[in-house]
Amino acid sequence: MAIYSLSNSTLKPVSEKKIDLEQQIQKLTEKNLQTVFGLTFISGATNKEFSVRAQEQDFYIDTLAFDETQKSFVIIEYKKDKSFSVIDQGFAYLSAMLNHKADFILELNERLHKSFGKNDIDWEQSRVIFVSPEFTNYQRNAINFKDLPIYLYEVRMYTNDLIEYDPIKPYRTTESIGKLSKDKTIQIVSKEVKVYTIDDLIKQSWTDSRELFDEFDRQMKSIGYETKIKFTKLYIAYMSKHGRNYVEIVPQQNGLKVYYRFPIDMQRSNLKLEDVSKKGHWTTGNCFVYITDESQIPEAIELAKDSYKYLHKDIKEL
């Protein structure tokens, strides 16, 4: 689809520029990792790439990142070669990481001045992101699995300094790669790395909660903010294009706990808000409402809008 810029009611075509992936996109992505992917930068081309030796092979990590909310590592690889296998390379990197956990933790602690131990990291949530100007149909079709910890983003640069990171969405995700593949590396990694879905968070017998969530999700999609839904081990997150979770849901047997980021004393609602800012809980929210009926959803959605605005008050254009 053609892209145009608007100037005095006139549309002017915007041309795509050729990308020098290593020199341009990698460093740009690393400097804006929180904005693009909601991740914390550890190491890469901006400082010094991290590497480990596994199976008599050196694995150089283009960009090593950390997911602060899930306490997990994310490996980002930049590709121009169209012939590589996203499955083989993705699982090879994950295998190298799982077999050298201490090295990855040491890199994290030294770069970010942290003191994480092996048990502080959620290895289940590890994942690989491939960034490329273009993926082949074969590579696109390769990610059609429901439990694949591998994600593809096509990156494009335009003449008016616009940059686009376009996620490649799987066509269908009904099969499990761990069950279909007989590859030893895939089998081993799949036992330790897990991709969660709605079915992992809402049990099949929780029919009322599932109906509530489906309706909540339908209304969330119409609020006008570019949002990505993310399923974690413990909750469902609605993440903005700026990489910030502004609504998180913990499903219950008979309802949904919907968490928001604003302090409870800054908001009024017809729904009962519970303060959890000083209590231990699974999400990053400061307060929550417990909804058990569809009639409560519109008010919960209004609170979601307020949570988005509060969390993004430092950004002028939303």
Number of C-alpha atoms within 10 A of each C-alpha: 3 7 11 12 11 9 8 5 7 9 11 11 12 15 13 16 14 11 16 11 17 14 10 11 20 22 17 15 19 26 14 15 20 18 16 16 20 21 22 20 22 23 21 20 17 16 11 12 14 18 18 16 13 15 10 6 9 11 16 15 20 22 25 26 25 21 19 11 14 17 16 18 27 23 20 25 20 19 18 15 10 14 11 13 11 22 16 12 15 22 22 18 21 26 20 21 24 19 16 14 15 13 15 19 20 17 18 21 15 11 13 13 10 12 11 13 12 12 7 11 18 15 20 22 20 24 22 23 20 19 24 22 21 17 22 11 8 12 17 17 15 17 23 18 19 17 19 24 24 23 19 24 19 16 18 18 18 15 12 11 10 11 14 13 17 14 14 14 14 15 12 11 14 10 13 14 21 19 10 11 11 10 11 10 15 21 16 14 21 22 10 14 20 18 18 21 15 15 10 14 19 19 14 10 9 14 14 16 22 23 14 22 21 11 14 18 15 11 14 21 13 10 13 8 14 13 19 14 15 15 18 19 16 16 21 22 23 22 21 22 17 17 17 22 27 25 26 27 24 19 23 18 14 15 20 24 17 25 30 29 25 22 15 17 9 8 11 10 12 8 15 11 19 13 16 17 16 8 9 8 10 13 23 18 22 19 22 27 20 21 21 17 14 14 10 16 20 14 12 25 19 14 24 23 18 18 22 23 16 16 17 16 11 9 9 6 6 13
